[in-house]
Amino acid sequence: MDSKNILLICGGGGTEHEISLTSAAFIQESLNKISSIRPYYVEISKDGSRVNDKGEQVELRKGGFLYNHQTEELITLHFAIPCFHGPPGETGEIQSVFEMMKLPYLGSGPEASMLCFNKVSTKLWLDAACIPNTPFCFIKDLEEISKASEFLDKEKEVFVKASSQGSSIGCFKVVNEAELKEAVTKALKLSPYVLIEKSIKGRELEVSVFEHNGKVVTSHPGEILCPENDFYSYEEKYSDKSHTDTVMKAEGLSSELLEEIQAISIKAFSLFKLSHLSRVDFFLSENKEIYLNEINTFPGMTPISMFPKMMESGGVSFSEFLESIIKNNVRS
């Protein structure tokens, strides 16, 4: 492959800005292992400016060019890697820009990204495709709180979630009416809709789903081991004081359960027309019932993130995966 210019763009200024930067550092490391490419790092700062790794102001231009305001250099880009957790990556905006530029990129398209980032739309599509997911209701404002109250009364313990946030931001465990109104009020400040989901007692499993050698493949499910009576909050995911353990290969899964989880993962990947990579999360109840929890179209790539580790435990290194995707999709 002739030398190609690869854009790595990250940040975004949202609630997961710092996590996006951490993931970008891992991807940059992986790109450095690939010969015949030149990576160009760009951060969308919290003030909206675009800067490269030297702190110089840059901008994306029509046709897939990167312009450096300091050096006046105009670089032709051949492929882009949008490393964002939350807007504008997982919500589809940056992919729409790349589509208009006719610049190939890593990951799913605008519509798939938008559908999967919104927890309500994800669950409506899962229901339509008869893919098992946790019982739920959703509301658009506080005037509909009675619907949420009825659901809580029926299920006794629920999770209230802002519809369009990641990394468990805007997610609250609720067991009574007083907690419910407070949680819904907070969630509505973060998203236009609020999801109220039945709490499932059991195990939290995750599967890496990705394209390799022309096929969609899945890893063996990994497992998140949270402290008792806790959930996988933002702090548990990223804090140095986290008490959560992760296991790359969940133990004690029967061959039937394993096959079902992997089959559902591939079905969901196909249903939403995802591309290249995703992480599909599940609950396995105490009664051995499988529920798809959520689909992450751009999984975390931090040092403790499960996606690349599960991929590598299956024999595919992340840099090998990345090189293959770039080679097969880069523009001439």
ZIHULIN-V44422 format. One record per pair of residues at least 6 apart in sequence whose C-alpha atoms are under 7 Angstrom apart, sorted by the first residue. I is the first residue (numbers start at 1). J is the second residue. D is the distance in Angstrom with one decimal. If there is no record, write none. Layout:
# ZIHULIN-V44422
I|J|D + I|J|D
This chain:
# ZIHULIN-V44422
1|36|6.6 + 2|36|6.2 + 3|36|4.2 + 3|37|4.9 + 3|38|7.0 + 4|36|6.5 + 4|37|4.7 + 4|38|6.0 + 4|78|6.0 + 5|37|5.9 + 5|38|4.8 + 5|39|6.0 + 5|76|6.9 + 5|77|5.1 + 5|78|5.4 + 5|79|6.9 + 6|37|6.7 + 6|38|5.9 + 6|39|4.7 + 6|40|5.9 + 6|77|6.1 + 6|78|6.0 + 6|79|5.0 + 6|80|5.7 + 7|39|5.9 + 7|40|4.9 + 7|41|6.2 + 7|77|6.7 + 7|79|6.3 + 7|80|4.5 + 7|81|6.0 + 8|39|6.7 + 8|40|5.9 + 8|41|4.9 + 8|42|6.2 + 8|80|6.0 + 8|81|4.8 + 8|82|6.2 + 8|83|7.0 + 9|41|6.0 + 9|42|4.7 + 9|43|5.7 + 9|81|6.3 + 9|82|5.2 + 9|83|5.9 + 10|20|6.0 + 10|21|6.2 + 10|24|6.4 + 10|42|6.5 + 10|43|5.0 + 10|44|6.2 + 10|82|6.2 + 10|83|4.7 + 10|84|5.4 + 11|17|4.8 + 11|18|6.8 + 11|20|5.3 + 11|21|5.7 + 11|43|5.4 + 11|44|5.2 + 11|45|6.2 + 11|84|6.1 + 12|44|4.9 + 12|45|6.2 + 12|46|6.6 + 12|84|6.7 + 12|87|6.4 + 12|88|6.2 + 13|44|6.8 + 13|45|5.8 + 13|46|3.9 + 14|86|6.9 + 14|87|6.4 + 16|85|5.8 + 16|86|6.4 + 20|83|6.1 + 20|84|5.1 + 20|85|5.6 + 22|302|5.6 + 23|300|6.2 + 23|301|4.3 + 23|302|4.7 + 24|83|6.0 + 26|301|6.3 + 26|302|6.5 + 30|319|4.9 + 31|39|7.0 + 31|319|6.7 + 33|319|6.9 + 34|323|6.6 + 41|52|5.5 + 41|53|5.9 + 42|50|6.4 + 42|51|5.5 + 42|52|4.5 + 42|53|6.7 + 43|50|5.6 + 43|51|5.4 + 43|52|6.3 + 44|50|4.7 + 44|51|6.8 + 50|57|5.8 + 50|58|5.5 + 50|59|6.2 + 51|57|4.6 + 51|58|5.5 + 52|58|6.7 + 56|70|6.5 + 57|68|6.2 + 57|69|5.7 + 57|70|6.8 + 58|66|6.8 + 58|67|5.5 + 58|68|4.5 + 58|69|5.7 + 59|66|5.8 + 59|67|5.3 + 59|68|6.8 + 60|66|4.8 + 60|67|6.4 + 61|67|7.0 + 62|101|5.7 + 63|101|4.7 + 63|102|6.8 + 64|76|6.4 + 64|77|5.6 + 64|101|5.2 + 64|103|5.8 + 65|74|6.5 + 65|75|5.5 + 65|76|4.7 + 65|77|5.6 + 66|74|5.7 + 66|75|5.0 + 66|76|6.6 + 66|77|6.9 + 67|73|5.8 + 67|74|4.6 + 67|75|6.3 + 68|74|6.6 + 78|103|6.6 + 78|330|5.7 + 78|331|5.2 + 78|332|7.0 + 79|103|6.1 + 79|104|5.1 + 79|105|5.4 + 79|330|5.4 + 79|331|6.8 + 80|104|6.3 + 80|105|4.4 + 80|106|6.4 + 81|105|5.6 + 81|106|5.1 + 82|89|6.2 + 82|106|6.9 + 83|89|7.0 + 84|90|6.5 + 85|298|6.9 + 86|165|6.6 + 86|166|6.2 + 88|94|5.6 + 89|95|6.9 + 90|113|5.2 + 90|114|6.6 + 90|117|6.1 + 90|297|6.6 + 90|298|6.6 + 91|113|5.4 + 91|114|4.5 + 91|117|6.1 + 92|109|6.7 + 92|110|3.9 + 92|111|6.6 + 92|113|5.1 + 92|114|5.3 + 93|110|6.6 + 95|109|6.0 + 95|110|5.4 + 96|110|5.8 + 98|104|6.9 + 104|329|6.4 + 104|330|6.2 + 104|331|6.7 + 106|276|6.8 + 107|275|5.1 + 107|276|5.2 + 107|277|6.0 + 108|274|5.0 + 108|275|4.5 + 108|276|7.0 + 108|297|6.6 + 112|272|5.6 + 112|273|6.4 + 112|274|6.2 + 113|297|6.2 + 115|121|5.7 + 115|122|5.9 + 116|122|5.2 + 116|295|6.1 + 116|296|6.9 + 117|164|5.9 + 118|163|5.3 + 118|164|4.8 + 119|163|5.0 + 119|164|6.4 + 120|163|6.1 + 120|195|6.3 + 132|290|6.9 + 132|291|5.2 + 132|292|6.1 + 133|291|4.3 + 133|292|4.7 + 133|293|6.1 + 134|197|6.5 + 134|198|6.2 + 134|291|5.8 + 134|293|6.8 + 135|197|6.0 + 135|198|5.6 + 136|195|7.0 + 136|196|5.5 + 136|197|4.4 + 136|198|6.1 + 137|195|6.1 + 137|196|5.3 + 137|197|6.7 + 138|193|6.9 + 138|194|5.5 + 138|195|4.4 + 138|196|5.7 + 139|193|5.9 + 139|194|5.4 + 139|195|6.8 + 140|192|6.3 + 140|193|4.6 + 140|194|6.4 + 148|196|6.7 + 149|177|6.9 + 152|158|6.3 + 155|198|6.1 + 156|175|6.1 + 157|174|5.9 + 157|175|4.7 + 157|198|6.5 + 157|199|5.7 + 158|173|6.1 + 158|174|5.4 + 158|175|6.6 + 158|196|6.5 + 158|197|5.4 + 158|198|4.6 + 158|199|4.7 + 159|171|6.7 + 159|172|5.5 + 159|173|4.6 + 159|174|5.9 + 159|196|5.7 + 159|197|5.1 + 159|198|6.4 + 159|199|6.1 + 160|171|5.7 + 160|172|5.1 + 160|173|6.4 + 160|174|7.0 + 160|183|6.5 + 160|184|6.6 + 160|194|6.9 + 160|195|5.8 + 160|196|4.7 + 160|197|6.5 + 161|170|5.6 + 161|171|4.4 + 161|172|6.5 + 161|187|6.3 + 161|194|5.7 + 161|195|5.1 + 161|196|6.4 + 162|170|5.1 + 162|171|6.4 + 162|187|4.6 + 162|188|6.5 + 162|190|6.2 + 162|191|5.3 + 162|193|6.5 + 162|194|4.9 + 162|195|6.4 + 163|191|5.7 + 163|193|5.3 + 163|194|5.2 + 163|195|5.9 + 164|191|5.6 + 167|234|5.4 + 168|233|5.2 + 168|234|5.4 + 169|234|6.3 + 170|187|5.2 + 170|190|6.8 + 172|183|6.1 + 174|180|5.9 + 184|194|6.8 + 187|194|6.4 + 188|194|6.4 + 200|285|6.2 + 201|285|5.7 + 201|286|6.4 + 202|283|6.7 + 202|284|5.5 + 202|285|4.3 + 202|286|5.0 + 203|283|5.7 + 203|284|5.0 + 203|285|6.4 + 204|223|5.8 + 204|224|5.5 + 204|282|5.9 + 204|283|4.9 + 204|284|6.5 + 205|221|6.0 + 205|222|5.6 + 205|223|4.5 + 205|224|6.3 + 205|281|5.9 + 205|282|5.0 + 205|283|6.1 + 206|221|5.3 + 206|222|5.2 + 206|223|6.2 + 206|279|6.7 + 206|280|5.8 + 206|281|4.4 + 206|282|6.1 + 207|218|6.6 + 207|219|5.8 + 207|220|6.5 + 207|221|4.7 + 207|222|6.3 + 207|279|5.6 + 207|280|5.2 + 207|281|6.4 + 208|218|5.6 + 208|219|5.2 + 208|278|6.2 + 208|279|4.7 + 208|280|6.6 + 208|307|5.5 + 208|310|6.3 + 208|311|6.3 + 209|216|6.9 + 209|217|5.7 + 209|218|4.5 + 209|219|6.6 + 209|277|5.8 + 209|278|5.3 + 209|279|5.9 + 210|216|5.5 + 210|217|5.6 + 210|218|6.5 + 210|276|5.3 + 210|277|4.2 + 210|278|6.3 + 211|217|6.1 + 211|276|5.0 + 211|277|6.5 + 212|321|7.0 + 218|262|6.3 + 219|310|6.0 + 219|311|6.0 + 219|314|6.0 + 220|249|6.0 + 221|249|5.8 + 221|250|5.8 + 222|247|5.5 + 222|248|4.3 + 222|249|4.7 + 222|250|4.9 + 222|310|6.8 + 223|246|5.7 + 223|247|5.1 + 223|248|6.5 + 223|249|6.9 + 223|250|5.2 + 224|245|6.1 + 224|246|4.7 + 224|247|6.5 + 225|244|5.6 + 225|245|5.0 + 225|246|5.9 + 226|232|6.5 + 226|244|4.6 + 226|245|6.6 + 227|243|6.5 + 227|244|6.3 + 235|242|6.7 + 236|242|4.6 + 236|243|6.7 + 236|244|6.2 + 248|309|6.9 + 248|310|5.6 + 265|280|6.2 + 277|297|6.8 + 278|296|5.6 + 278|297|4.7 + 278|298|5.9 + 278|299|6.2 + 279|295|6.0 + 279|296|5.1 + 279|297|6.7 + 279|299|5.8 + 279|307|6.5 + 280|294|6.1 + 280|295|4.7 + 280|296|6.3 + 281|292|6.1 + 281|293|5.3 + 281|294|5.3 + 281|295|6.3 + 282|290|6.8 + 282|291|5.5 + 282|292|4.5 + 282|293|4.9 + 283|290|5.9 + 283|291|5.1 + 283|292|6.4 + 283|293|6.4 + 284|290|4.8 + 284|291|6.5 + 299|307|6.3 + 300|307|6.9 + 301|308|6.7 + 308|318|6.0 + 311|317|6.8 + 312|318|6.8
